[in-house]
């Protein structure tokens, strides 16, 4: 898995209900005193979870959930990407992002931010749709919401956070290899339109690395007999 880091330098800040705090190398974005996401400057692991999106990215990319603006600024730096649309429903998050941008020399001319609920978007046509406005919702709720968005819009390819986690968990739970055979079964089960037709060798390598991290986090799977080919 490639190592990625955010193009932005962060600092503690607060606007309305949105805040960025810092401790021991970890920046945490919270909204209304609830943690939304973190960015570990020591490991950059949170950014590495975007590896599939960054590999697929091209043309007009629609994203949801602005967060700390990590994937949006990475996409904007990609020469294959012509435009980055962001749907973020909380104005304070947007204003906080602009405050961070003011103290960074990052070109955001490709980025267009809409203060709008991503679950309500419809009639959009784009090259890539990368959805990431979920946090603690159950897996089936996330899949249902992504499915609904995919039915109301059109994209050449779609991926969402945490699709990698959902697919890996499916493989672990069903003692299946991480490969295109199991991916096709999982993809069909989700009913989500525009997911990649198949995984590339790079995607599979990235997913295998994430799987190893999950195995360390989920002890009950450590004794599973999973053969990777």
Residue pairs with C-beta under 8 A, 6 or more apart in sequence:
1 48
1 51
1 205
1 206
1 209
1 210
2 48
2 51
2 206
3 44
3 48
4 44
4 47
4 48
4 50
4 51
4 54
4 74
5 41
5 44
5 47
6 39
6 44
6 47
6 68
6 69
6 70
6 73
6 74
7 73
7 74
7 77
7 104
7 106
8 68
8 69
8 70
8 73
8 100
8 101
8 104
8 106
9 103
9 104
10 20
10 22
10 27
10 39
10 68
10 100
11 20
11 22
11 100
11 103
12 19
12 20
12 21
12 22
13 19
13 20
13 96
13 99
13 100
14 20
14 96
15 92
15 95
15 96
15 99
16 91
16 92
16 95
17 31
17 32
17 33
17 90
17 92
18 29
18 30
18 31
18 90
18 92
18 93
18 95
18 96
19 29
19 30
19 31
19 96
20 27
20 28
20 29
20 30
20 68
20 96
20 100
21 27
21 28
21 30
22 28
25 40
25 41
25 42
26 38
26 39
26 40
26 41
26 42
27 38
27 39
27 41
27 68
28 35
28 37
28 38
28 39
29 35
29 36
29 37
29 38
29 39
29 67
29 68
29 93
30 36
31 90
31 92
31 93
36 67
36 135
37 46
37 67
37 68
37 135
38 46
39 46
39 47
39 68
39 70
40 46
45 213
46 70
47 70
47 74
48 206
49 161
49 162
49 164
49 210
50 70
50 71
50 74
50 161
51 206
52 159
52 163
52 164
52 203
52 206
53 71
53 75
53 128
53 130
53 159
54 71
54 74
54 75
54 78
55 200
55 202
55 203
56 128
56 157
56 159
56 196
57 75
57 78
57 80
57 81
57 128
57 130
58 78
58 80
58 81
58 127
58 128
59 80
59 81
59 82
59 83
59 126
59 127
59 128
59 156
60 81
60 82
60 83
60 85
60 126
60 127
60 128
61 75
61 81
61 83
61 84
61 85
61 126
61 127
61 128
61 129
61 130
62 85
62 87
62 121
62 124
62 126
62 128
62 129
62 130
62 153
62 155
63 71
63 72
63 75
63 84
63 85
63 86
63 87
63 129
63 130
63 131
63 132
64 86
64 87
64 88
64 118
64 121
64 130
64 131
64 132
64 133
65 87
65 88
65 118
65 131
65 132
65 133
65 134
66 72
66 86
66 88
66 93
66 94
66 97
66 113
67 93
67 132
68 97
68 100
69 97
69 100
69 101
71 130
71 132
72 84
72 86
72 108
72 111
73 106
73 108
73 111
75 81
75 84
75 110
75 130
76 84
76 106
76 107
76 108
76 109
76 110
76 111
77 107
81 110
82 110
83 110
83 112
84 110
84 111
84 112
85 112
85 114
85 124
85 126
86 111
86 112
86 113
86 114
87 114
87 116
87 117
87 118
87 121
87 133
88 94
88 113
88 114
88 115
88 116
88 118
88 133
89 115
89 116
89 117
89 118
89 133
91 115
94 113
94 115
97 113
101 108
118 131
118 133
118 149
119 133
119 145
119 148
119 149
121 149
121 152
121 153
122 152
122 153
123 152
123 153
124 153
124 154
124 155
125 153
125 154
125 155
126 153
126 154
126 155
126 156
127 155
127 156
127 157
128 155
128 156
128 157
128 158
128 159
129 149
129 150
129 153
129 155
129 157
129 158
129 159
129 194
130 158
130 159
130 160
130 161
131 146
131 149
131 158
131 159
131 160
131 161
132 160
132 161
134 142
134 145
134 160
134 161
134 162
137 145
139 166
139 169
142 160
142 162
142 166
143 166
143 190
143 191
143 192
146 158
146 160
146 190
146 192
147 190
147 191
147 192
147 193
150 158
150 192
150 193
150 194
151 193
154 194
155 193
155 194
156 194
157 194
157 195
157 196
158 192
158 193
158 194
158 195
159 195
159 196
160 192
163 195
164 206
164 207
164 210
165 210
165 214
166 186
166 190
167 178
167 183
167 186
167 207
168 178
168 207
168 210
168 211
168 214
169 214
170 176
170 182
170 186
170 189
171 177
171 178
171 182
171 186
171 211
171 226
172 211
172 214
172 215
172 218
172 221
172 224
172 226
174 182
175 224
175 225
175 226
176 182
176 185
176 226
177 226
177 227
177 228
177 229
178 204
178 207
178 208
178 211
178 228
179 199
179 204
179 229
180 198
180 199
180 204
183 198
183 199
184 198
187 195
196 203
199 207
208 228
214 221
215 221
215 222
